[in-house]
Amino acid sequence: MPLFTTTSFPINALIEDIDLGKIGLPELQRPFVWPNVNVRNLFDSLYRGYPAGFLLFWKTGAEGATLRGIGAGNEKAVPETAIVDGQQRLTSLYAVVKGTEVLRANFNKERIRIAFSPLSEKFEVTDAAIVKDKSFIPDISELWKSETDLFSIANKYVEQLSSVRDLTLEQIRHAQSSISKLHNLLSYQFVALTLASSVDAETIAEVFVRINGEGKKLNQADFIMTLMSVFWDKGRTELEKFAWSATRPSDGQASSYNHFIKPAPDQMLRATIGLGLKRARLENVYAVLRGRDAVSGKDDPSKRDEQFALLAKAQDQALNLANWHHFLSGLKLAGYRSEKMISSQTAIIYSYVLYLIGICDFGIDKSAMRQAVAEFFFMAALTGRYTTSPETRFESDLAQIRSIKTGEDYLDRLREMAATVLTKDYWDISLPNALATSAARSPSLFAYQAALIKLDALALYSPIKIASLLDPAVIGTKSALEQHHLFPRGYLKTLDMTETAQVNQIANFAPVEWPENIKIAAKSPSEYVPPLDAQLGGKEREIMYFWHALPHLWWDLDYETFLRERRVRMARVVQRAWEELTSGAKSKAAPLAPTVEQIILGRETESVEFKSTLRTNLHTKQVDDKMQLSVLKTIAGFLNNNGGTLLIGVADDGEVLGLDADNFPNEDKYGLHLVNLIADRIGQIFLPYVHAHFKDQDDKRVLVVRCERGPKAAFVKDGALQRFYVRGGNATAELQGIAITDYVTKRFD
């Protein structure tokens, strides 16, 4: 059986077949989008006998179905032929010849009026000036009406034109001849290639691409949309209207408009298919929707109707505006604010599918489902889950939930999928590495921005919250929030650093209000930061530095060290936002930390140590440097490892002793003594990595010393010696000789 047949169709035969319903127009690519000037050019080419291209038809095998013809509400017969290529040309011809309206991309209907000047044989798009110009027939559709008398039209034209200008006999004859020639335009022969109904979608797409060269390549969504036009045209129209509505702000009526995504019809189609058919790969869906029998390869109308019924039920939910906007509020819950922060629209669509499955199939409370999908989206957006082979990835995700029976198990599975990805290694290794990029639309960068919003952070050195500066509803001539180079480009240039990939590292940017950005200009960090830093109080500084992932005295670090250290801190900020999102914690000012009671109950570990005093030997009741050395070696051990917490005023067995034994006049003196010890015997550079504060526990005071992972190897001065300590289990051990070199090389290089 041949792949296609070739037939020459005169225009009047094509239009008649459309009227009779033998040819349908499924709007394979999009609604009618040709500007009227293109329609004018088409008629000019046909009038002059120029080639006007092929028409590509496809025998759909749609017996028993209803396919809307391009005429208004045409359902006279069951069309068996759909147009794959030539839609715009055929729509133009039908609309002008029949004088019918076309549906524009904005879903408004419009009459296309083309004017013709018989004297000059010139076509124009009709406008007010043309209507007044007697040298034009303002609407050539009049020529092909069934009741039209061609001689009457020609005589009327000559009579009206003669009333405003003198016409020679030759001009009159020329005008009459031109009108007759235009009327006979319907005999123009189009060459049509008709593909057999047995031809599969892939072959049709290949033929289309080869005919059109570099034209639009058809995909599986195109063919599914075609099937919808053939078997469920109302559904396709609903998809297109939903997508169109999302592109423009509402005029007060409920609409799909939002600040996150302007979905194309095929994207909403994926949401419908995901919910209704539980599938992601559209190549499989196409065969299912045709009702194709896996054994015989033939289409089964009953199976086809069954699948379309599932699709219709799912689309009602997918296009439900209440569902749509409630789901999108989950993205706000995750810290995201607008499409400027979205690196993957696919992640939105697939997360929407999971939301719909939860509320529709499992009857999960919408608020609970929104919380779960907010967590899932945060994970998917952060990790770029659907960036590579998205259909395959989501097909796998759907497979994990097909056997689930209860809503509780469904929520657990979604959270399990996130937990499998966001492991300790991800936060400590993978995310800092992902942040080592200059890509402006990095998922990890957007996740960091979302984290700042989630944590209710202020812009750097500003009293304004980042969330308010990123309000998508506010549109000005300049962005209220700008990403500022912490090490300015001009300053780095003085250090011979000019490569964009180096200068525009994500870790070199921080969100600031744009007036501050202008003031900073190209100053060095050591020049512009200290005055800003001096305006912050101690607690305010700690919170600001946490939010913006800044090491203390960061302006004194070399650029590469700064980038490396800041990436680690940025990852911690994102992790902190994730913890808040998943735990529902209310505190947004600083990273969550266990209480003193929780630390004590957990006993000493690799990251927790108890010390009874800072400087006093409880046996002699005297100040003893061995006690101070014991505290210092624990702090150094934490700095040299992955950080940790030291509780001073707590015995090894967890008994709270308090701080009175150290006999300091006040807490300020106590804290200052510890700071001086660290500065003198470990090094001043490590002070920003050690954070101490006093807490009440069992009616006594305890000093909590929280240590971060240090920027380099930390040694403790012990007389003339420099000692090196590390944590191992719940103890601090001293390394010597080659062991120090090996450890430092592995840990810090």
URQUIVEN-V214188 format. One record per backbone hydrogen bond with DSSP energy under -0.5 kcal/mol. NH is the residue of the N-H (numbers start at 1). CO is the residue of the C=O. E is the energy in kcal/mol with one decimal. If there is no record, write none. Layout:
nh=NH co=CO e=E
nh=NH co=CO e=E
//
This chain:
nh=5 co=194 e=-1.9
nh=7 co=192 e=-2.5
nh=9 co=7 e=-0.6
nh=9 co=190 e=-3.2
nh=11 co=188 e=-1.7
nh=12 co=186 e=-2.5
nh=13 co=10 e=-0.7
nh=14 co=10 e=-2.0
nh=15 co=11 e=-2.5
nh=16 co=12 e=-2.0
nh=17 co=13 e=-2.5
nh=18 co=14 e=-2.0
nh=19 co=15 e=-2.5
nh=20 co=16 e=-2.4
nh=21 co=17 e=-0.6
nh=21 co=18 e=-0.8
nh=22 co=17 e=-2.4
nh=23 co=17 e=-1.3
nh=24 co=81 e=-3.0
nh=25 co=68 e=-0.9
nh=26 co=24 e=-0.6
nh=32 co=103 e=-1.1
nh=38 co=35 e=-1.4
nh=39 co=35 e=-1.1
nh=40 co=36 e=-2.4
nh=41 co=37 e=-2.2
nh=42 co=38 e=-2.1
nh=43 co=39 e=-2.2
nh=44 co=40 e=-2.0
nh=45 co=41 e=-2.4
nh=46 co=42 e=-2.5
nh=47 co=43 e=-2.4
nh=48 co=44 e=-1.7
nh=49 co=46 e=-1.1
nh=50 co=45 e=-2.6
nh=55 co=191 e=-2.0
nh=56 co=85 e=-2.6
nh=57 co=55 e=-0.6
nh=57 co=193 e=-3.3
nh=58 co=82 e=-2.3
nh=59 co=195 e=-2.7
nh=60 co=58 e=-1.0
nh=60 co=80 e=-1.7
nh=61 co=80 e=-0.7
nh=65 co=62 e=-2.2
nh=67 co=65 e=-0.5
nh=68 co=66 e=-0.5
nh=68 co=229 e=-0.7
nh=69 co=74 e=-1.7
nh=74 co=71 e=-1.7
nh=75 co=73 e=-0.6
nh=79 co=77 e=-0.9
nh=80 co=22 e=-1.0
nh=81 co=22 e=-1.0
nh=82 co=58 e=-2.7
nh=83 co=24 e=-0.7
nh=84 co=56 e=-3.1
nh=84 co=82 e=-0.6
nh=85 co=56 e=-1.6
nh=90 co=86 e=-2.6
nh=91 co=87 e=-2.6
nh=92 co=88 e=-2.2
nh=93 co=89 e=-2.5
nh=94 co=90 e=-2.6
nh=95 co=91 e=-2.8
nh=96 co=92 e=-2.2
nh=97 co=93 e=-2.7
nh=98 co=94 e=-2.6
nh=99 co=95 e=-0.8
nh=100 co=95 e=-1.0
nh=102 co=110 e=-2.6
nh=104 co=102 e=-0.7
nh=104 co=108 e=-2.7
nh=105 co=32 e=-0.5
nh=107 co=104 e=-2.2
nh=110 co=102 e=-2.0
nh=112 co=100 e=-0.6
nh=113 co=111 e=-0.7
nh=114 co=112 e=-0.6
nh=115 co=124 e=-3.5
nh=116 co=137 e=-1.9
nh=117 co=122 e=-2.7
nh=118 co=116 e=-0.7
nh=121 co=117 e=-2.2
nh=122 co=117 e=-1.1
nh=124 co=115 e=-2.0
nh=126 co=113 e=-2.1
nh=131 co=127 e=-2.3
nh=132 co=128 e=-1.3
nh=133 co=129 e=-1.0
nh=133 co=130 e=-0.6
nh=134 co=132 e=-0.7
nh=136 co=133 e=-1.7
nh=137 co=116 e=-3.2
nh=138 co=136 e=-0.8
nh=140 co=114 e=-2.5
nh=142 co=139 e=-1.8
nh=143 co=140 e=-1.7
nh=144 co=141 e=-1.4
nh=145 co=142 e=-0.9
nh=148 co=145 e=-1.8
nh=150 co=148 e=-0.6
nh=153 co=149 e=-2.0
nh=154 co=150 e=-2.4
nh=155 co=151 e=-2.8
nh=156 co=152 e=-2.6
nh=157 co=153 e=-2.4
nh=158 co=154 e=-2.3
nh=159 co=155 e=-2.5
nh=160 co=156 e=-2.5
nh=161 co=157 e=-2.4
nh=162 co=158 e=-2.4
nh=163 co=159 e=-0.9
nh=164 co=161 e=-1.4
nh=165 co=161 e=-1.2
nh=172 co=168 e=-2.1
nh=173 co=169 e=-2.4
nh=174 co=170 e=-2.3
nh=175 co=171 e=-2.6
nh=176 co=172 e=-2.4
nh=177 co=173 e=-2.4
nh=178 co=174 e=-2.4
nh=179 co=175 e=-2.2
nh=180 co=176 e=-2.0
nh=181 co=177 e=-2.4
nh=182 co=178 e=-2.4
nh=183 co=179 e=-2.3
nh=184 co=180 e=-1.8
nh=185 co=182 e=-1.6
nh=186 co=183 e=-0.9
nh=187 co=184 e=-2.1
nh=188 co=185 e=-2.3
nh=190 co=9 e=-3.5
nh=190 co=188 e=-0.6
nh=192 co=7 e=-3.5
nh=192 co=190 e=-0.6
nh=193 co=55 e=-2.8
nh=194 co=5 e=-2.8
nh=194 co=192 e=-0.6
nh=195 co=57 e=-2.7
nh=195 co=193 e=-0.6
nh=196 co=3 e=-2.0
nh=199 co=196 e=-1.5
nh=204 co=200 e=-2.0
nh=205 co=201 e=-2.5
nh=206 co=202 e=-2.1
nh=207 co=203 e=-2.6
nh=208 co=204 e=-2.5
nh=209 co=205 e=-2.5
nh=210 co=206 e=-2.4
nh=211 co=207 e=-2.3
nh=212 co=208 e=-2.2
nh=213 co=209 e=-0.8
nh=215 co=212 e=-1.2
nh=222 co=219 e=-0.5
nh=223 co=219 e=-1.4
nh=224 co=220 e=-2.2
nh=225 co=221 e=-2.6
nh=226 co=222 e=-1.7
nh=227 co=223 e=-2.4
nh=228 co=224 e=-2.2
nh=229 co=225 e=-1.9
nh=230 co=226 e=-2.1
nh=231 co=227 e=-3.5
nh=232 co=228 e=-2.7
nh=235 co=232 e=-0.6
nh=236 co=232 e=-1.3
nh=237 co=233 e=-2.4
nh=238 co=234 e=-2.1
nh=239 co=235 e=-1.9
nh=240 co=236 e=-2.3
nh=241 co=237 e=-2.3
nh=242 co=238 e=-2.3
nh=243 co=239 e=-2.3
nh=244 co=240 e=-2.5
nh=245 co=241 e=-2.6
nh=246 co=242 e=-1.3
nh=247 co=244 e=-1.7
nh=248 co=245 e=-1.0
nh=252 co=253 e=-0.5
nh=258 co=246 e=-0.6
nh=263 co=261 e=-0.6
nh=267 co=264 e=-1.0
nh=268 co=264 e=-1.7
nh=269 co=265 e=-2.0
nh=270 co=266 e=-1.5
nh=271 co=267 e=-1.5
nh=272 co=268 e=-2.2
nh=273 co=269 e=-2.7
nh=274 co=270 e=-2.6
nh=275 co=271 e=-1.9
nh=276 co=272 e=-3.1
nh=277 co=273 e=-2.3
nh=278 co=273 e=-0.8
nh=278 co=274 e=-0.5
nh=279 co=273 e=-0.9
nh=282 co=280 e=-0.7
nh=284 co=281 e=-0.8
nh=285 co=281 e=-1.3
nh=286 co=282 e=-2.3
nh=287 co=283 e=-0.9
nh=288 co=284 e=-1.7
nh=289 co=285 e=-3.0
nh=290 co=286 e=-1.4
nh=291 co=288 e=-1.3
nh=292 co=287 e=-2.1
nh=293 co=298 e=-3.2
nh=297 co=293 e=-2.2
nh=300 co=291 e=-2.7
nh=301 co=299 e=-0.6
nh=304 co=300 e=-2.4
nh=305 co=301 e=-2.5
nh=306 co=302 e=-1.8
nh=307 co=303 e=-2.2
nh=308 co=304 e=-2.3
nh=309 co=305 e=-1.8
nh=310 co=306 e=-1.6
nh=311 co=307 e=-2.1
nh=312 co=308 e=-2.5
nh=313 co=309 e=-2.0
nh=314 co=310 e=-2.2
nh=315 co=311 e=-2.6
nh=316 co=312 e=-1.6
nh=317 co=313 e=-0.9
nh=317 co=314 e=-0.5
nh=318 co=314 e=-2.5
nh=319 co=315 e=-2.4
nh=320 co=317 e=-0.9
nh=321 co=319 e=-0.5
nh=324 co=320 e=-2.5
nh=325 co=321 e=-2.5
nh=326 co=322 e=-1.9
nh=327 co=323 e=-2.4
nh=328 co=324 e=-2.1
nh=329 co=325 e=-1.6
nh=330 co=326 e=-0.6
nh=330 co=327 e=-1.7
nh=331 co=327 e=-0.6
nh=331 co=328 e=-0.8
nh=332 co=328 e=-1.1
nh=333 co=329 e=-1.8
nh=334 co=330 e=-1.3
nh=335 co=332 e=-1.7
nh=336 co=331 e=-2.1
nh=339 co=259 e=-2.3
nh=341 co=338 e=-2.0
nh=342 co=339 e=-1.3
nh=343 co=341 e=-0.6
nh=348 co=344 e=-0.8
nh=349 co=345 e=-2.1
nh=350 co=346 e=-2.8
nh=351 co=347 e=-1.8
nh=352 co=348 e=-2.2
nh=353 co=349 e=-1.9
nh=354 co=350 e=-1.9
nh=355 co=351 e=-2.1
nh=356 co=352 e=-2.8
nh=357 co=353 e=-2.7
nh=358 co=354 e=-1.9
nh=359 co=355 e=-2.1
nh=360 co=356 e=-2.8
nh=361 co=356 e=-0.5
nh=361 co=357 e=-1.8
nh=362 co=357 e=-1.1
nh=362 co=358 e=-0.6
nh=364 co=358 e=-2.3
nh=369 co=365 e=-2.5
nh=370 co=366 e=-2.7
nh=371 co=367 e=-2.0
nh=372 co=368 e=-2.0
nh=373 co=369 e=-2.6
nh=374 co=370 e=-2.1
nh=375 co=371 e=-1.8
nh=376 co=372 e=-2.2
nh=377 co=373 e=-2.9
nh=378 co=374 e=-2.2
nh=379 co=375 e=-2.1
nh=380 co=376 e=-3.0
nh=381 co=377 e=-3.4
nh=382 co=378 e=-2.3
nh=383 co=379 e=-2.4
nh=384 co=380 e=-0.9
nh=385 co=380 e=-2.1
nh=387 co=384 e=-1.7
nh=388 co=384 e=-0.5
nh=393 co=389 e=-2.3
nh=394 co=390 e=-2.8
nh=395 co=391 e=-2.5
nh=396 co=392 e=-1.8
nh=397 co=393 e=-1.8
nh=398 co=394 e=-2.9
nh=399 co=395 e=-1.8
nh=400 co=396 e=-1.2
nh=401 co=397 e=-0.5
nh=401 co=398 e=-1.2
nh=402 co=398 e=-0.8
nh=404 co=401 e=-1.1
nh=410 co=406 e=-1.8
nh=411 co=407 e=-2.4
nh=412 co=408 e=-2.2
nh=413 co=409 e=-2.3
nh=414 co=410 e=-2.1
nh=415 co=411 e=-2.1
nh=416 co=412 e=-2.3
nh=417 co=413 e=-2.3
nh=418 co=414 e=-1.6
nh=419 co=415 e=-2.6
nh=420 co=416 e=-2.0
nh=421 co=417 e=-0.7
nh=421 co=418 e=-0.9
nh=422 co=418 e=-2.8
nh=423 co=421 e=-1.9
nh=427 co=423 e=-2.0
nh=428 co=424 e=-2.7
nh=429 co=425 e=-2.7
nh=430 co=425 e=-1.8
nh=431 co=426 e=-3.4
nh=433 co=429 e=-1.9
nh=434 co=430 e=-2.3
nh=435 co=431 e=-1.9
nh=436 co=433 e=-1.2
nh=437 co=435 e=-2.1
nh=442 co=439 e=-1.0
nh=446 co=442 e=-2.2
nh=447 co=443 e=-2.2
nh=448 co=444 e=-1.9
nh=449 co=445 e=-2.3
nh=450 co=446 e=-2.6
nh=451 co=447 e=-2.4
nh=452 co=448 e=-2.1
nh=453 co=449 e=-1.9
nh=454 co=450 e=-2.8
nh=455 co=451 e=-2.3
nh=456 co=453 e=-1.6
nh=457 co=452 e=-2.9
nh=459 co=464 e=-2.8
nh=460 co=511 e=-2.4
nh=462 co=459 e=-1.7
nh=466 co=457 e=-2.4
nh=469 co=465 e=-1.5
nh=470 co=466 e=-1.5
nh=471 co=468 e=-1.1
nh=474 co=471 e=-1.6
nh=475 co=473 e=-0.7
nh=476 co=474 e=-0.5
nh=482 co=512 e=-2.9
nh=484 co=482 e=-0.8
nh=484 co=510 e=-3.2
nh=486 co=484 e=-0.7
nh=486 co=508 e=-3.1
nh=488 co=486 e=-0.8
nh=488 co=523 e=-0.6
nh=492 co=488 e=-2.7
nh=493 co=489 e=-1.9
nh=494 co=490 e=-1.0
nh=494 co=491 e=-0.7
nh=495 co=491 e=-0.6
nh=495 co=492 e=-1.1
nh=496 co=493 e=-1.7
nh=497 co=492 e=-2.5
nh=498 co=496 e=-0.7
nh=502 co=499 e=-1.1
nh=503 co=499 e=-2.9
nh=504 co=500 e=-3.0
nh=505 co=502 e=-0.9
nh=506 co=437 e=-2.9
nh=508 co=505 e=-2.3
nh=509 co=506 e=-2.0
nh=510 co=484 e=-1.5
nh=512 co=482 e=-2.7
nh=514 co=480 e=-1.3
nh=516 co=513 e=-0.9
nh=517 co=513 e=-1.6
nh=518 co=514 e=-2.0
nh=519 co=515 e=-1.8
nh=520 co=516 e=-2.2
nh=521 co=517 e=-1.7
nh=523 co=520 e=-2.1
nh=527 co=524 e=-1.5
nh=528 co=524 e=-2.1
nh=529 co=525 e=-2.5
nh=532 co=528 e=-0.7
nh=532 co=529 e=-0.7
nh=533 co=529 e=-3.0
nh=534 co=530 e=-2.4
nh=535 co=532 e=-1.0
nh=536 co=533 e=-1.8
nh=541 co=537 e=-2.9
nh=542 co=538 e=-2.1
nh=543 co=539 e=-2.3
nh=544 co=540 e=-2.6
nh=545 co=541 e=-3.1
nh=546 co=542 e=-1.9
nh=547 co=543 e=-2.8
nh=548 co=544 e=-2.4
nh=549 co=546 e=-1.4
nh=550 co=545 e=-2.3
nh=551 co=549 e=-0.5
nh=554 co=551 e=-1.3
nh=556 co=553 e=-1.9
nh=557 co=554 e=-1.6
nh=562 co=558 e=-2.6
nh=563 co=559 e=-2.5
nh=564 co=560 e=-2.3
nh=565 co=561 e=-2.7
nh=566 co=562 e=-2.7
nh=567 co=563 e=-2.2
nh=568 co=564 e=-1.4
nh=569 co=565 e=-1.7
nh=570 co=566 e=-3.0
nh=571 co=567 e=-2.1
nh=572 co=568 e=-1.4
nh=573 co=569 e=-1.9
nh=574 co=570 e=-2.2
nh=575 co=571 e=-2.5
nh=576 co=572 e=-2.6
nh=577 co=573 e=-2.2
nh=578 co=574 e=-2.3
nh=579 co=575 e=-2.6
nh=580 co=576 e=-2.1
nh=581 co=577 e=-2.9
nh=582 co=578 e=-2.5
nh=583 co=579 e=-1.5
nh=584 co=580 e=-2.2
nh=585 co=580 e=-0.6
nh=599 co=595 e=-2.5
nh=600 co=596 e=-2.6
nh=601 co=597 e=-2.4
nh=602 co=598 e=-1.6
nh=603 co=600 e=-1.4
nh=605 co=608 e=-1.2
nh=608 co=605 e=-0.9
nh=609 co=645 e=-2.0
nh=611 co=647 e=-2.8
nh=617 co=622 e=-3.1
nh=618 co=616 e=-0.7
nh=621 co=617 e=-2.7
nh=622 co=617 e=-0.5
nh=624 co=615 e=-3.5
nh=627 co=624 e=-1.3
nh=628 co=624 e=-1.2
nh=629 co=625 e=-2.9
nh=630 co=626 e=-1.9
nh=631 co=627 e=-1.8
nh=632 co=628 e=-2.6
nh=633 co=629 e=-2.7
nh=634 co=630 e=-1.3
nh=635 co=631 e=-2.2
nh=636 co=632 e=-2.7
nh=637 co=633 e=-2.2
nh=638 co=634 e=-2.2
nh=639 co=635 e=-2.5
nh=640 co=636 e=-2.5
nh=641 co=637 e=-0.6
nh=641 co=638 e=-0.9
nh=643 co=638 e=-2.4
nh=644 co=707 e=-1.9
nh=645 co=607 e=-3.1
nh=646 co=705 e=-2.9
nh=647 co=609 e=-2.6
nh=648 co=646 e=-0.6
nh=648 co=703 e=-2.7
nh=649 co=611 e=-3.2
nh=650 co=611 e=-1.8
nh=650 co=647 e=-0.5
nh=651 co=655 e=-2.9
nh=654 co=651 e=-2.2
nh=657 co=649 e=-2.5
nh=657 co=655 e=-0.7
nh=658 co=649 e=-2.1
nh=662 co=659 e=-1.3
nh=663 co=660 e=-1.7
nh=670 co=666 e=-1.7
nh=671 co=667 e=-3.0
nh=672 co=668 e=-2.5
nh=673 co=669 e=-2.2
nh=674 co=670 e=-1.7
nh=675 co=671 e=-2.2
nh=676 co=672 e=-2.5
nh=677 co=673 e=-2.2
nh=678 co=674 e=-2.4
nh=679 co=675 e=-2.6
nh=680 co=676 e=-2.7
nh=681 co=677 e=-2.5
nh=682 co=678 e=-2.1
nh=683 co=678 e=-2.9
nh=686 co=683 e=-1.6
nh=687 co=684 e=-1.5
nh=689 co=686 e=-1.7
nh=690 co=687 e=-1.7
nh=691 co=706 e=-3.0
nh=693 co=704 e=-2.1
nh=695 co=702 e=-2.9
nh=697 co=700 e=-2.9
nh=700 co=697 e=-1.2
nh=702 co=695 e=-2.9
nh=703 co=648 e=-2.2
nh=704 co=693 e=-3.0
nh=704 co=702 e=-0.6
nh=705 co=646 e=-3.1
nh=705 co=703 e=-0.6
nh=706 co=691 e=-3.6
nh=706 co=704 e=-0.7
nh=707 co=644 e=-3.3
nh=707 co=705 e=-0.6
nh=708 co=689 e=-3.1
nh=710 co=639 e=-2.4
nh=715 co=713 e=-0.6
nh=716 co=723 e=-3.0
nh=717 co=681 e=-2.9
nh=717 co=715 e=-0.5
nh=718 co=721 e=-2.8
nh=721 co=718 e=-1.8
nh=723 co=716 e=-3.0
nh=723 co=721 e=-0.5
nh=724 co=735 e=-0.6
nh=725 co=714 e=-0.6
nh=726 co=733 e=-2.8
nh=727 co=637 e=-0.7
nh=728 co=731 e=-2.8
nh=731 co=728 e=-1.5
nh=733 co=726 e=-3.1
nh=733 co=731 e=-0.5
nh=735 co=724 e=-2.5
nh=739 co=736 e=-1.5
nh=740 co=737 e=-1.2
nh=741 co=737 e=-1.1
nh=742 co=738 e=-2.6
nh=743 co=739 e=-2.2
nh=744 co=740 e=-3.0
nh=745 co=741 e=-2.5
nh=746 co=742 e=-2.0
nh=747 co=743 e=-2.8
nh=748 co=744 e=-2.9
nh=749 co=744 e=-0.6
nh=749 co=745 e=-1.1
//
